[in-house]
Structure formats: C-alpha cells, structure tokens
Amino acid sequence: MSFFEREYREIITKAVCGKGKKFTEATHTISPSHRPTSILGCWVINHIYNAKKKGDCVEVAGSYDANVWYSYNDNTKTEVVTERVNYCDVVPLVIKDDNCINDDLEVVAKAVQHPNCLECKIAAQGQKIIVEVEREFHVDVIGETKLCVKVDPNGCDHDDWDDYDDDLSSDDFNAIETEFLPSSSSSSHHKK
C-alpha cells in the first residue's frame, strides 16, 4: 500500500463549483393610453425568474409588471398603466472550480434585490413614461467534485468524545442568557 493510499482519501461530494453576482439598472418606456400630466406612483410586482448555466456564465431570465399611476387631463383624472417587462441577465462566474466530475450541474439564483423602481418620469415629448428599475442576482453553480482529505492513521478515537462531555459542566449551561425566550405561561396564550 502506497503512502498516498494510507494517508489520504479522495471523497466525491456536491460542492459550489461557481459563483457570480450582477447588479443591473434598466430603463423601460411605457406608453399610456392618455397623455400624462404627472406621475403619482410607480411599483414593480409579480417578479418571476429562472436560471441556467451557459458556458462560463449563468443566464437569469425573468419578467415583472411595471405599474405606473398617473394623472391626465390637467390632473383631473387618473389611471394605472401596467406593462409586462421581460429580461435576461447574463451573470459571469467569477469563481470557477474546473474539477467538477460531470456536467450534471444545479444552478441556484437568488434575487438579493428584486426589481425596484428607482425613478419614474414623463418623457421629454410628453406622451410616454420612462421607468428606471434596479435588480441584483447572486448565483451558485453546484456540482460533484473530488476532495482529497488527510486521514488520521489512528482512525476516530471515540474515547475523545467522553473527554469532551467531561469538559462541559452544568455551570456552562446555567450561564446561558434565556431572558429573550418566552416563558411557558405566556406562550400558552398563543396555542389554539
């Protein structure tokens, strides 16, 4: 048996093989049915997205509704205009592990900043509405990779666990601050 076989083991496990993040500011032009006099409000709702790996990047494709509340007829009437916006953000993988064993990869994308309206204004020509939106994604690519770990030649010494238990005394647990925990009598009022 070689030194390598005695001292080290190769372990196959799932791990993060790539990471990336991207912040995007986008501008959308919305065409209301009336010539707007003023903008009364703007909000973004119904955000959905999915992600897939493409080469050294992750594509996050999604959509959301941009809603604008505006007045028209010299501020005598109001209306809400809604426009569905589709997007595709290409997130470069800045951290890549080339030791993935196969191409069976899982992509996890998290919107750390859901689409949010930064500014909403009437275009210079006065007929359209300009909406500026920000969004940000963090992505992880998870795949099978190989780790090399050093093995203790003595194996696991379960007697060490007994020593660990002896190191913990009841005084250690009595010193834990529990004031933030609800008492059993007060929590019983919340039970149905």
Residue, then its C-alpha position, 0 to 999 in steps of 0.5 A: m500500500s502506497f503512502f498516498e493510499r494510507e494517508y489520504r482519501e479522495i471523497i466525491t461530494k456536491a460542492v459550489c463549483g461557481k459563483g457570480k453576482k450582477f447588479t443591473e439598472a434598466t430603463h423601460t418606456i411605457s406608453p399610456s393610453h392618455r397623455p400624462t400630466s404627472i406621475l403619482g406612483c410607480w411599483v414593480i410586482n409579480h417578479i418571476y425568474n429562472a436560471k441556467k448555466k451557459g458556458d462560463c456564465v449563468e443566464v437569469a431570465g425573468s419578467y415583472d409588471a411595471n405599474v405606473w399611476y398617473s394623472y391626465n387631463d390637467n390632473t383631473k383624472t387618473e389611471v394605472v398603466t401596467e406593462r409586462v417587462n421581460y429580461c435576461d441577465v447574463v451573470p459571469l462566474v467569477i469563481k470557477d472550480d474546473n474539477c467538477i466530475n460531470d456536467d450534471l450541474e444545479v444552478v441556484a439564483k437568488a434575487v438579493q434585490h428584486p426589481n425596484c423602481l428607482e425613478c419614474k418620469i414623463a418623457a421629454q415629448g410628453q406622451k410616454i413614461i420612462v421607468e428606471v428599475e434596479r435588480e441584483f442576482h447572486v448565483d451558485v453553480i453546484g456540482e460533484t467534485k473530488l476532495c482529497v482529505k488527510v486521514d488520521p492513521n489512528g482512525c476516530d478515537h471515540d474515547d475523545w468524545d467522553d473527554y469532551d462531555d467531561d469538559l462541559s459542566s452544568d455551570d456552562f449551561n446555567a450561564i446561558e442568557t434565556e431572558f429573550l425566550p418566552s416563558s411557558s405561561s405566556s406562550s400558552h396564550h398563543k396555542k389554539 
